[in-house]
Amino acid sequence: MTTPAPASVEGLLLTADRLLDGELAAATTAGRHRGACLALRTALELRVEQVLDAATPGLSRTTGRAKLLLLHFVAPAGTARRAKALWSQLSLGCHYHLYELGPTYDQVRVWRAEAGGLVRELGN
């Protein structure tokens, strides 16, 4: 049995695009939107982890919320705030609740654009 290759930020962003474009047609519309949110959130988490690891190696066992707080020390304050806000929105978008409608296509497209921008900013 082979070990799966680790996910890449670019691969996760592409997966979100494919889900939004309907290329993975076996899923429902709501499922594709939630799946895209999960892929975007994971891409953002992965980029934040890469940035923090480059600045201070050994933080891999830190929680995701703590990493978002630590991001304020290695990235511009505005970028760190945007990352935390986007992470929160994506977290809400990828969880299913009976009492809420899922995220719309337009919402996820806006989040996709913001995620792409943050990934680029944090990658520099």
C-alpha positions in Angstrom: 0.0 0.0 0.0 1.4 3.4 -0.9 1.2 6.5 1.2 -0.9 9.3 -0.4 1.0 12.4 -1.4 0.5 15.3 0.9 -2.0 17.9 -0.3 -0.7 21.1 -1.9 -2.1 24.5 -1.6 -2.4 24.8 -5.3 -4.0 21.4 -5.6 -6.6 22.3 -3.0 -7.5 25.6 -4.7 -7.9 23.6 -8.0 -10.1 21.1 -6.3 -12.3 24.0 -5.0 -12.5 25.4 -8.6 -13.4 22.0 -10.0 -16.2 21.6 -7.4 -17.6 25.0 -8.1 -17.4 24.4 -11.9 -19.4 21.2 -11.5 -16.7 18.9 -12.8 -17.3 16.5 -9.9 -20.9 15.9 -10.9 -21.6 13.0 -8.5 -22.1 15.5 -5.7 -25.1 17.6 -5.1 -24.9 21.4 -5.5 -24.9 21.9 -1.7 -22.3 19.2 -1.3 -20.0 20.8 -3.9 -20.3 24.2 -2.2 -19.4 22.7 1.2 -16.6 20.6 -0.3 -15.2 23.7 -2.0 -15.3 25.5 1.4 -13.5 22.6 3.0 -10.8 22.6 0.3 -10.3 26.4 0.6 -10.1 26.2 4.4 -7.6 23.4 4.2 -5.5 25.4 1.6 -5.5 28.4 3.9 -4.5 26.3 6.9 -1.7 24.7 5.0 -0.3 28.0 3.8 -0.5 29.5 7.3 1.4 26.4 8.6 4.0 26.8 5.9 4.5 30.5 6.8 4.8 29.8 10.5 7.1 26.8 9.9 9.4 29.0 7.9 9.5 31.6 10.7 9.5 29.3 13.7 10.0 25.6 13.0 8.3 23.1 15.3 4.8 24.6 15.5 3.1 21.7 13.6 1.4 20.4 16.8 -0.1 23.8 17.6 -3.9 24.1 17.0 -5.2 25.8 13.9 -6.7 28.7 16.0 -3.4 29.2 17.7 -1.6 29.3 14.4 -4.0 32.0 13.2 -3.2 34.0 16.3 0.6 33.5 15.8 0.2 34.7 12.2 -0.1 38.2 13.5 3.6 38.1 14.5 5.0 37.0 11.1 2.6 38.6 8.6 1.1 42.1 8.2 -1.7 42.7 10.7 -4.3 43.2 7.9 -3.4 40.0 6.2 -3.6 38.1 9.5 -7.0 39.6 10.2 -8.3 38.7 6.7 -7.0 35.1 7.1 -8.8 34.7 10.5 -12.0 36.2 9.1 -11.9 34.0 6.0 -11.1 30.9 8.0 -14.2 31.6 10.2 -16.5 32.0 7.2 -15.1 28.9 5.5 -15.6 26.9 8.7 -19.2 27.9 8.9 -19.6 27.1 5.2 -18.2 23.6 5.3 -20.3 22.4 8.2 -23.8 21.1 7.7 -26.6 22.4 10.0 -30.3 21.4 9.6 -31.4 24.9 10.6 -29.2 26.8 8.0 -28.9 27.0 4.3 -25.5 26.1 2.9 -23.3 28.7 1.3 -24.3 29.9 -2.1 -22.3 29.7 -5.3 -21.6 33.4 -5.2 -20.5 33.3 -1.6 -18.0 30.5 -2.2 -16.7 32.3 -5.4 -16.0 35.4 -3.3 -14.3 33.2 -0.6 -12.3 31.5 -3.4 -11.0 34.8 -4.7 -10.1 35.9 -1.1 -8.3 32.6 -0.4 -6.3 32.9 -3.6 -5.2 36.4 -2.7 -4.3 35.4 0.8 -2.3 32.4 -0.4 -0.4 34.6 -2.8 0.3 37.3 -0.1 1.4 34.8 2.5 3.5 33.0 -0.1 5.7 36.0 -0.6 
